Amino acid sequence: MPRSARKRNPDTIHHIMCRSISEIYLFRNDDDKRKYLQLTAQYRQKFQCRILAYCIMDTHVHIQFDPQGCDISKFMHGLNLSYAQYYNKKYNRHGHVFQNRFLNNVIQDDNNNLVVSAYIHNNPKDIPGFSDCVHTYPFSSYGIYINQSTDDFGLINKEFILSRFDKNLDLAVNLYIDFVTSCNNVKQKQELLHLIHKSITKEPYEYRSYRHIYRRDLPPETIIKTVTDAFNMHVPDFVKLKYNRSTSDIKAISVFLMRCLSNSSYKDICKTLGDITLSQTAKLNNKGFYLMQKPKYKELLPQLLEKIKVA
């Protein structure tokens, strides 16, 4: 039987869950969980998207994901493939690590966003020692939300959820704590709606206006021209000069930006650049990602993002 088409609206927030195959723990220790967070932060930067909440358990992961226009399947495929490679190498094994495809549900409105956030942050309640203090669980974003732990990987955007509770961030945190605690044992939808109405104020926190969606349809030619202009190079020279170290950085940055801002597949990028293999393209993408962290290249991404921002 063919698999059903995945719902992956790039403009709305999603609840994503990944689970291990039945015979293994997805995370055998804290180092594995930290590795998954590190990789999530890396792919968040690669795809210029946002993580609103997460909780990593021994056998599964919950992520509240704001794609901001990116391809969710590409994001999750890259993230989970990287983790599976790390896991198999570390534990000297072969084969699948994750059970089937990741699961994702499109979150249709703000109220459901609040419920999903509370559900994710309440996930550790069945672990011995955390039933009455889920905020102390170290591999959930709840502690980051309420300023009890630091966001070591720069992973979380908490303002969007907190903005629903009050325009004053400190008060919003207190209201959010009450809401998450109240949701711990609530099952009925009507009770949840009552809790939401009771918890939030009428005025949204001003940070909400900064949630952006990017079209991700920037033509590869525009990306190449922007990059070559920044390096004072003509586009034909960039394409013709093969096996030339002077163009290696330019190609790497161009590949990374095409992957991020035009949702191009590696096959598409190979056709655009010509005479380049899929494995070379993947290596250039990784190199471009690390180059973009350098101060002299950092302005390129915001410059191009402005071109595809949805008003």
C-alpha positions, 0 to 999 in steps of 0.5 A, spaced: 500 500 500 502 506 498 504 511 503 499 517 504 501 524 502 505 528 508 501 534 510 507 539 510 504 546 510 511 550 510 507 556 512 504 553 519 507 550 525 507 543 526 508 538 532 513 533 530 514 526 533 520 521 532 520 514 535 526 509 535 525 502 532 522 497 538 528 494 540 533 500 541 533 506 545 533 512 541 538 515 546 542 511 551 545 516 555 545 524 556 551 525 551 546 522 545 541 527 547 545 533 547 548 530 540 541 530 537 540 537 540 546 540 537 544 537 530 537 540 531 541 547 532 545 546 526 539 544 521 535 550 524 541 554 522 542 551 515 534 551 514 533 558 517 527 555 521 525 556 528 524 551 534 518 553 539 519 547 544 522 540 544 522 534 549 527 528 548 525 522 551 529 515 551 525 512 545 522 518 542 522 526 540 517 531 540 518 538 536 514 544 536 516 546 529 516 553 525 518 551 518 518 559 516 517 556 509 522 551 509 521 544 506 520 540 513 521 533 510 528 535 508 529 538 515 527 532 518 531 527 513 537 531 514 537 531 522 535 524 523 540 521 518 545 525 521 543 522 528 543 515 525 550 515 522 552 518 529 548 513 533 550 507 528 558 509 528 558 510 536 555 503 538 558 499 532 551 497 529 547 498 522 540 499 520 535 503 521 534 507 528 528 511 527 521 507 526 518 509 519 517 516 517 517 522 522 510 523 524 507 531 524 501 534 525 499 541 522 497 546 528 491 550 525 490 555 530 494 559 536 490 555 541 492 549 539 499 551 539 499 553 546 496 546 548 501 542 544 507 547 547 504 544 554 503 537 552 510 537 550 513 540 556 509 535 560 512 529 557 517 528 563 511 527 568 511 520 567 518 519 569 520 517 576 522 524 580 519 529 575 512 528 576 511 534 580 517 538 577 517 537 569 521 544 569 527 540 572 527 535 566 534 537 563 532 535 555 526 539 555 525 546 553 520 548 559 526 550 563 528 555 558 521 558 557 521 559 565 528 561 565 531 555 570 536 553 565 540 556 559 539 555 551 546 552 550 545 551 543 541 557 541 535 553 539 529 555 542 524 561 540 520 562 546 517 569 545 511 567 540 508 562 545 509 567 551 506 572 547 499 569 547 499 570 555 501 577 556 505 583 553 509 583 559 514 577 559 515 576 566 508 576 567 507 571 561 512 566 564 508 566 570 502 565 567 505 560 562 507 556 568 500 556 571 497 554 564 502 548 563 501 545 570 493 546 569 494 542 563 498 536 566 491 532 567 486 535 563 483 531 558 477 534 555 477 540 550 472 544 553 477 544 559 483 546 555 479 552 552 477 554 559 484 554 561 487 558 555 481 563 556 483 564 563 490 564 562 491 569 557 490 577 557 487 581 551 493 584 549 498 580 545 506 581 546 509 585 541 514 580 539 509 576 536 509 580 529 516 578 528 514 571 526 516 571 518 515 566 513 520 566 507 517 563 500 523 559 499 523 560 491 529 565 490 531 563 483 538 560 483 541 565 478 539 570 483 543 567 489 549 566 484 549 573 482 548 576 489 554 571 491 559 573 485 557 580 486 559 580 493 566 577 491 567 582 485 566 576 480 563 575 474 558 569 473 561 566 467 568 566 471 565 563 477 561 557 472 567 556 468 573 556 473 573 549 475 578 545 480 580 552 482 581 554 489 579 561 489 572 559 487 571 554 492 568 558 497 564 562 492 561 555 490 560 552 497 556 559 499 552 559 493 550 551 494 548 552 501 544 558 500 541 555 494 539 549 498 536 554 504 533 559 500 530 556 493 529 549 496 533 546 491 535 538 491 542 536 490 540 534 484 537 541 482 544 544 484 548 539 480 544 541 474 545 549 475 553 548 477 554 543 472 560 538 472 559 536 479 557 530 483 551 529 488 557 527 494 561 534 492 554 538 492 553 535 499 560 537 501 560 544 499 553 545 502 556 543 509 562 547 507 558 553 505 554 552 512 560 553 516 563 559 512 557 563 513 558 563 520 564 567 519 563 575 520 565 577 513 560 572 510 554 573 515 551 579 511 549 575 505 544 571 508 539 577 511 540 580 504 537 574 501 532 573 506 529 580 505 528 578 498 523 572 499 520 575 506 512 574 506 509 581 508 
